Amino acid sequence: MGERTVDIIKKSGGEAIFIKTDVTITDNIQNIITTTKSKYKGLNCLVNCVARYSPGMAKNAVEITKEEWDQTLNVNLNSYFLMAKYSIPLMLESGGGTIINISSTVGMLALPNFSVYSVAKAAINGLTRSLAVDFAPKIRTNAVLPGFVKIANSEQNRNPEELDKWYKEISKQYPMKRVCEVEEIASVVSFLASEKSSYINGQSIVVDGGKTISDSHDF
């Protein structure tokens, strides 16, 4: 997947490299920063976008195992902290920049029996605000909070017919009456990474077609 992304970027006229990394290991993250500095001489934008999913995490706070809790927080939260911790010095050295943390609407709400995921996303929103206050004006930090997005890892081996039926059911919960496309999240990230958003800092921007402000109850 990483190499394929690099190919897409290069075919579009951009420049990219892929570094296989375990985001829970500090040495791996430091290697990213060292490689970035060596190849590109600086850093102006960090997008934190990683998440761990497993059947074992879909439990409430009593039923989830401590191991599952710790493993999920290591990936879904601690990696964001580590990437920010080791990226920010290079970003400051480079004259400043932006950090965009991909969070979730679940950080504002709570899904039943999904305790650790909700906690991680809420903490990402808090981390975003903390970074925004501590490192402005040179670095702006914002979060993007998607609802359900049509991405490959959510398909769960469903065939096209099953997927179409599934997406239609999900769409009923959203005022826009359709499922979000990944490009619609990417466009918001691109905006926050650009100077067009130069006075937006510390915000958690919801991109969910209006679901979190709607009551889907049929009267």
TIBALUM-279372 format. One line per field, with one value per residue (C-alpha): residue number from 1; x, y, z. Coordinates in nm, 2 decimals, padded with zeros to 4 digits. Example, Ala and Ser with C-alpha at 12.3 -4.5 7.8 and 13.67 -1.06 7.14 Angstrom:
<atoms>
pos <- c(1 | 2)
px <- c(01.23 | 01.37)
py <- c(-00.45 | -00.11)
pz <- c(00.78 | 00.71)
</atoms>
This chain:
<atoms>
pos <- c(1 | 2 | 3 | 4 | 5 | 6 | 7 | 8 | 9 | 10 | 11 | 12 | 13 | 14 | 15 | 16 | 17 | 18 | 19 | 20 | 21 | 22 | 23 | 24 | 25 | 26 | 27 | 28 | 29 | 30 | 31 | 32 | 33 | 34 | 35 | 36 | 37 | 38 | 39 | 40 | 41 | 42 | 43 | 44 | 45 | 46 | 47 | 48 | 49 | 50 | 51 | 52 | 53 | 54 | 55 | 56 | 57 | 58 | 59 | 60 | 61 | 62 | 63 | 64 | 65 | 66 | 67 | 68 | 69 | 70 | 71 | 72 | 73 | 74 | 75 | 76 | 77 | 78 | 79 | 80 | 81 | 82 | 83 | 84 | 85 | 86 | 87 | 88 | 89 | 90 | 91 | 92 | 93 | 94 | 95 | 96 | 97 | 98 | 99 | 100 | 101 | 102 | 103 | 104 | 105 | 106 | 107 | 108 | 109 | 110 | 111 | 112 | 113 | 114 | 115 | 116 | 117 | 118 | 119 | 120 | 121 | 122 | 123 | 124 | 125 | 126 | 127 | 128 | 129 | 130 | 131 | 132 | 133 | 134 | 135 | 136 | 137 | 138 | 139 | 140 | 141 | 142 | 143 | 144 | 145 | 146 | 147 | 148 | 149 | 150 | 151 | 152 | 153 | 154 | 155 | 156 | 157 | 158 | 159 | 160 | 161 | 162 | 163 | 164 | 165 | 166 | 167 | 168 | 169 | 170 | 171 | 172 | 173 | 174 | 175 | 176 | 177 | 178 | 179 | 180 | 181 | 182 | 183 | 184 | 185 | 186 | 187 | 188 | 189 | 190 | 191 | 192 | 193 | 194 | 195 | 196 | 197 | 198 | 199 | 200 | 201 | 202 | 203 | 204 | 205 | 206 | 207 | 208 | 209 | 210 | 211 | 212 | 213 | 214 | 215 | 216 | 217 | 218 | 219)
px <- c(00.00 | 00.28 | 00.47 | 00.15 | 00.08 | 00.43 | 00.37 | 00.05 | 00.22 | 00.51 | 00.28 | 00.10 | 00.42 | 00.50 | 00.79 | 00.75 | 00.92 | 00.78 | 00.93 | 00.79 | 00.73 | 00.59 | 00.44 | 00.46 | 00.84 | 01.03 | 01.34 | 01.12 | 00.96 | 01.30 | 01.42 | 01.13 | 01.24 | 01.61 | 01.53 | 01.30 | 01.57 | 01.83 | 01.62 | 01.41 | 01.61 | 01.31 | 00.95 | 00.65 | 00.35 | 00.26 | -00.06 | -00.12 | -00.35 | -00.33 | -00.57 | -00.59 | -00.90 | -00.96 | -01.27 | -01.12 | -01.15 | -01.52 | -01.60 | -01.70 | -01.45 | -01.52 | -01.51 | -01.21 | -00.87 | -00.60 | -00.37 | -00.62 | -00.67 | -00.29 | -00.23 | -00.50 | -00.40 | -00.04 | -00.14 | -00.44 | -00.31 | 00.05 | 00.17 | 00.02 | 00.21 | 00.54 | 00.51 | 00.44 | 00.71 | 00.98 | 00.85 | 00.80 | 01.17 | 01.24 | 00.93 | 01.04 | 01.39 | 01.23 | 01.04 | 00.71 | 00.42 | 00.10 | -00.01 | -00.33 | -00.46 | -00.71 | -00.96 | -01.32 | -01.67 | -01.65 | -01.42 | -01.73 | -01.98 | -01.96 | -02.04 | -02.18 | -01.92 | -01.64 | -01.47 | -01.11 | -01.16 | -01.38 | -01.12 | -00.84 | -01.02 | -01.13 | -00.77 | -00.65 | -00.88 | -00.73 | -00.37 | -00.46 | -00.57 | -00.26 | -00.02 | -00.21 | -00.16 | 00.20 | 00.35 | 00.16 | 00.23 | 00.49 | 00.29 | -00.08 | -00.25 | -00.60 | -00.80 | -01.03 | -01.32 | -01.48 | -01.79 | -01.82 | -01.59 | -01.59 | -01.24 | -01.11 | -01.05 | -01.42 | -01.54 | -01.47 | -01.47 | -01.82 | -01.89 | -02.01 | -02.38 | -02.34 | -02.14 | -02.40 | -02.67 | -02.45 | -02.37 | -02.74 | -02.83 | -02.55 | -02.66 | -03.00 | -02.83 | -02.67 | -02.86 | -02.66 | -02.81 | -02.48 | -02.15 | -01.85 | -01.58 | -01.21 | -01.14 | -01.38 | -01.16 | -00.84 | -00.97 | -01.02 | -00.67 | -00.52 | -00.70 | -00.57 | -00.22 | -00.23 | -00.20 | -00.57 | -00.64 | -00.37 | -00.59 | -00.74 | -00.57 | -00.67 | -00.99 | -01.17 | -01.34 | -01.62 | -01.67 | -01.97 | -02.24 | -02.43 | -02.48 | -02.36 | -02.61 | -02.91 | -03.18 | -03.24 | -03.55 | -03.86 | -04.15)
py <- c(00.00 | 00.24 | 00.19 | 00.21 | 00.55 | 00.66 | 00.56 | 00.75 | 01.07 | 01.04 | 00.99 | 01.30 | 01.50 | 01.49 | 01.35 | 01.08 | 00.81 | 00.52 | 00.43 | 00.11 | 00.20 | 00.06 | 00.38 | 00.25 | 00.22 | 00.54 | 00.44 | 00.39 | 00.73 | 00.90 | 00.72 | 00.89 | 01.23 | 01.17 | 01.04 | 01.34 | 01.59 | 01.41 | 01.39 | 01.70 | 01.93 | 02.02 | 01.95 | 02.18 | 01.95 | 01.64 | 01.44 | 01.18 | 00.92 | 00.57 | 00.35 | -00.01 | -00.21 | -00.56 | -00.76 | -00.75 | -00.37 | -00.37 | -00.40 | -00.18 | -00.07 | -00.38 | -00.64 | -00.52 | -00.68 | -00.45 | -00.58 | -00.48 | -00.14 | -00.08 | -00.20 | 00.01 | 00.33 | 00.27 | 00.28 | 00.51 | 00.78 | 00.74 | 00.73 | 01.07 | 01.20 | 01.04 | 01.17 | 01.52 | 01.51 | 01.42 | 01.62 | 01.95 | 02.03 | 01.98 | 02.18 | 02.47 | 02.45 | 02.46 | 02.78 | 02.64 | 02.45 | 02.26 | 01.94 | 01.77 | 01.49 | 01.26 | 01.19 | 01.09 | 01.20 | 00.92 | 01.16 | 01.38 | 01.10 | 00.74 | 00.43 | 00.15 | -00.11 | 00.08 | 00.23 | 00.24 | 00.38 | 00.66 | 00.74 | 00.75 | 00.98 | 01.22 | 01.23 | 01.31 | 01.62 | 01.72 | 01.67 | 01.88 | 02.18 | 02.14 | 02.15 | 02.44 | 02.65 | 02.55 | 02.59 | 02.87 | 03.10 | 02.90 | 02.57 | 02.54 | 02.22 | 02.11 | 01.78 | 01.64 | 01.44 | 01.21 | 01.01 | 00.69 | 00.70 | 00.47 | 00.31 | -00.03 | -00.16 | -00.10 | -00.33 | -00.65 | -00.88 | -00.79 | -00.84 | -00.54 | -00.62 | -00.65 | -00.33 | -00.14 | -00.26 | -00.18 | 00.17 | 00.24 | 00.14 | 00.35 | 00.65 | 00.66 | 00.79 | 01.09 | 01.40 | 01.40 | 01.05 | 00.91 | 00.78 | 01.01 | 00.95 | 00.95 | 01.24 | 01.46 | 01.41 | 01.46 | 01.80 | 01.93 | 01.80 | 01.98 | 02.30 | 02.28 | 02.22 | 02.53 | 02.90 | 02.93 | 02.82 | 03.04 | 03.16 | 02.83 | 02.67 | 02.42 | 02.33 | 01.99 | 02.01 | 01.77 | 01.62 | 01.39 | 01.53 | 01.66 | 01.34 | 01.46 | 01.75 | 01.55 | 01.34 | 01.04 | 00.94 | 00.90 | 01.09)
pz <- c(00.00 | 00.09 | -00.23 | -00.44 | -00.28 | -00.37 | -00.73 | -00.74 | -00.61 | -00.85 | -01.15 | -01.05 | -01.05 | -00.68 | -00.48 | -00.21 | -00.02 | 00.18 | 00.52 | 00.67 | 01.04 | 01.37 | 01.51 | 01.86 | 01.86 | 01.93 | 01.73 | 01.42 | 01.45 | 01.51 | 01.19 | 01.00 | 01.12 | 01.05 | 00.70 | 00.63 | 00.74 | 00.53 | 00.21 | 00.22 | 00.46 | 00.66 | 00.76 | 00.72 | 00.76 | 00.97 | 00.92 | 01.19 | 01.05 | 01.20 | 01.39 | 01.52 | 01.49 | 01.64 | 01.76 | 02.11 | 02.13 | 02.07 | 02.44 | 02.74 | 03.00 | 03.22 | 02.95 | 02.76 | 02.86 | 02.99 | 02.71 | 02.44 | 02.61 | 02.62 | 02.27 | 02.12 | 02.30 | 02.20 | 01.83 | 01.83 | 02.07 | 02.18 | 01.82 | 01.76 | 02.07 | 01.95 | 01.60 | 01.73 | 01.99 | 01.73 | 01.44 | 01.61 | 01.67 | 01.30 | 01.20 | 01.42 | 01.27 | 00.93 | 01.01 | 01.12 | 00.97 | 01.04 | 01.22 | 01.13 | 01.35 | 01.20 | 01.48 | 01.47 | 01.57 | 01.82 | 02.01 | 02.07 | 02.12 | 02.25 | 02.06 | 02.28 | 02.38 | 02.20 | 02.51 | 02.42 | 02.07 | 02.20 | 02.47 | 02.22 | 01.98 | 02.26 | 02.38 | 02.03 | 02.03 | 02.36 | 02.24 | 01.93 | 02.15 | 02.37 | 02.08 | 01.92 | 02.24 | 02.31 | 01.96 | 01.80 | 01.62 | 01.44 | 01.42 | 01.38 | 01.50 | 01.40 | 01.40 | 01.14 | 01.28 | 01.01 | 01.06 | 00.85 | 00.55 | 00.25 | 00.29 | 00.20 | 00.56 | 00.64 | 00.36 | 00.56 | 00.26 | 00.15 | -00.22 | -00.43 | -00.38 | -00.01 | 00.01 | -00.18 | 00.06 | 00.36 | 00.25 | 00.18 | 00.53 | 00.68 | 00.46 | 00.63 | 00.95 | 00.77 | 00.65 | 00.33 | 00.26 | 00.13 | 00.26 | 00.28 | 00.02 | 00.13 | -00.11 | 00.09 | 00.40 | 00.20 | 00.07 | 00.43 | 00.53 | 00.22 | 00.32 | 00.68 | 00.55 | 00.33 | 00.40 | 00.31 | 00.67 | 00.82 | 01.11 | 01.20 | 01.51 | 01.77 | 01.61 | 01.58 | 01.24 | 01.20 | 00.85 | 00.89 | 00.66 | 00.96 | 01.15 | 01.49 | 01.49 | 01.36 | 01.53 | 01.30 | 01.49 | 01.26 | 01.41)
</atoms>
